[in-house]
Amino acid sequence: MKVVKPLDLKPEPVEFNGSVIPGVTIRWLIKKEDGAPNYAMRYFEMEKGASIPEHHHPWEHEIYFLQGRCLLTEDDEERVVDAGTAVFIKPNARHSYKNVGDEKCVFLCIIPHHG
């Protein structure tokens, strides 16, 4: 059994197309190396105004927002979500994230292992 608290792990920068995304960090709570055969659980923090640019890939996302407000896009749909909201992003959908609140945006993101 692995038991971990997110803030006990060192935050890592998030890269996109070879560059670090300013104001966005990730902590890998559960990963393949922990013995999880199917899914990874990640803890993201986005500073006020930070964003993750539009991208797409063949795997899904299950996301749960813990703090803050986020503008999410999926293909041509936009939604603002806040703490206590769960979101499903379909495989291959274009998606992006932007912190539109007055505080840090924090969320869990679960993805299947890929690659």
Secondary structure, DSSP 8 states (H G I E B T S, - for coil): -----GGGS--EEEEETTEEEEEEEEEEEE-GGGT-SSEEEEEEEE-TT-EEEEE--SS-EEEEEEESEEEEEETTEEEEEETT-EEEE-TT--EEEEE-SSS-EEEEEEEE---
